[in-house]
Every structure is written in C-alpha cells, then in structure tokens.
Amino acid sequence: MQTWQLQQAKARLTECVNQAKKSPQIISKHNKPEVILISIELYNQLTNADQDIVAYFRNSPLCGLTIPSRDRSEGRRIDL
C-alpha cells in the first residue's frame, strides 16, 4: 500500500486512481492516515454488494451452528 499526502493525491489524482486499481492507497492529511482509496471490484468483494440478504445469511460463518437449549428451571426460591 502506498501512502499519499492529500495535496499530492489531488495533484496526481489519475495516477492515484490507477494505483488504487492495483492495490489500496492510503491518503493522509497532516501526516495522519485519513482514508483508503480502493477499486470498485475490491469494494464489491468486501461488501458482497451483489448478494441479497438470504444469500448473505446462508454464507455466514455462523450458519448451521446449533444454539444451546436454555435452562427452563425456575431457579432458587427466595424468602422475602
């Protein structure tokens, strides 16, 4: 990942965008990382934008886990 100062990224925006197609680019302001510029393909891959909600839950790592049954006992009695 390459880091760009904001002024440098503005001045060389086309080059910054072309580099973002290959790998994420960090844009910093006052020597502090502020944003990351990524390609639309990587964004879609990370957000699974083409999946509907049903497919999202079916592909979840939690899919198929069994939920432990809850203890239905009344608990202990307390004299007030």
Backbone torsions as a table, in degrees:
resi	resn	phi	psi	omega
1	MET	NA	133.5	178.1
2	GLN	-98.9	145.7	177.0
3	THR	-107.2	132.1	179.1
4	TRP	-118.1	137.4	167.4
5	GLN	-72.0	147.6	-176.8
6	LEU	-54.7	-45.7	180.0
7	GLN	-62.5	-39.3	178.9
8	GLN	-66.6	-42.0	179.4
9	ALA	-65.0	-38.4	178.3
10	LYS	-66.0	-42.7	-178.1
11	ALA	-69.7	-30.9	-177.0
12	ARG	-122.3	47.0	-173.9
13	LEU	-59.0	-43.8	-179.4
14	THR	-59.7	-44.4	178.6
15	GLU	-65.4	-39.9	178.6
16	CYS	-62.3	-43.7	178.7
17	VAL	-65.3	-43.3	178.7
18	ASN	-61.4	-38.8	177.6
19	GLN	-68.5	-34.3	179.7
20	ALA	-66.8	-25.5	175.8
21	LYS	-66.5	-27.4	-179.1
22	LYS	-90.5	-42.7	179.6
23	SER	-157.7	155.1	-179.3
24	PRO	-57.5	144.8	-179.5
25	GLN	-119.7	131.1	178.7
26	ILE	-92.0	132.1	175.2
27	ILE	-113.9	124.4	-176.3
28	SER	-114.2	156.8	178.6
29	LYS	-132.8	125.8	-176.6
30	HIS	55.7	43.8	178.8
31	ASN	60.7	22.6	177.7
32	LYS	-122.5	123.5	178.7
33	PRO	-57.7	130.2	-176.7
34	GLU	-115.4	-46.8	-176.2
35	VAL	-142.0	163.9	174.2
36	ILE	-122.7	131.6	177.8
37	LEU	-100.0	122.0	-179.3
38	ILE	-127.9	161.9	178.1
39	SER	-72.8	158.1	179.0
40	ILE	-65.6	-32.6	178.1
41	GLU	-63.3	-45.0	179.0
42	LEU	-66.4	-39.5	177.2
43	TYR	-59.5	-47.7	179.4
44	ASN	-62.8	-37.6	178.0
45	GLN	-65.5	-42.2	-178.1
46	LEU	-71.6	-34.1	-176.6
47	THR	-96.9	-7.4	-175.9
48	ASN	50.0	46.7	-174.5
49	ALA	-62.1	-22.9	-178.0
50	ASP	-87.9	-1.9	179.8
51	GLN	-92.7	144.3	171.5
52	ASP	-87.3	174.7	-173.3
53	ILE	-64.5	-35.0	179.9
54	VAL	-65.8	-46.1	178.6
55	ALA	-63.5	-36.5	178.6
56	TYR	-59.5	-48.1	-179.3
57	PHE	-71.4	-32.8	177.1
58	ARG	-66.5	-31.3	-179.9
59	ASN	-91.3	2.0	-179.5
60	SER	-65.9	143.4	175.8
61	PRO	-64.7	-16.4	179.4
62	LEU	-87.7	-7.3	-178.9
63	CYS	-63.3	129.6	177.4
64	GLY	92.7	-5.3	177.2
65	LEU	-71.1	142.8	176.4
66	THR	-91.2	138.0	179.2
67	ILE	-91.9	126.6	-179.6
68	PRO	-61.8	145.2	179.8
69	SER	-73.2	148.8	-177.3
70	ARG	-84.1	142.1	176.6
71	ASP	-71.1	118.5	-175.6
72	ARG	-96.6	8.1	179.8
73	SER	-66.9	155.5	-177.1
74	GLU	-77.2	-10.9	-179.4
75	GLY	87.9	-165.4	-178.8
76	ARG	-88.8	155.8	178.2
77	ARG	-89.3	141.1	179.7
78	ILE	-123.1	127.1	176.2
79	ASP	-87.3	122.8	-180.0
80	LEU	-99.6	NA	NA
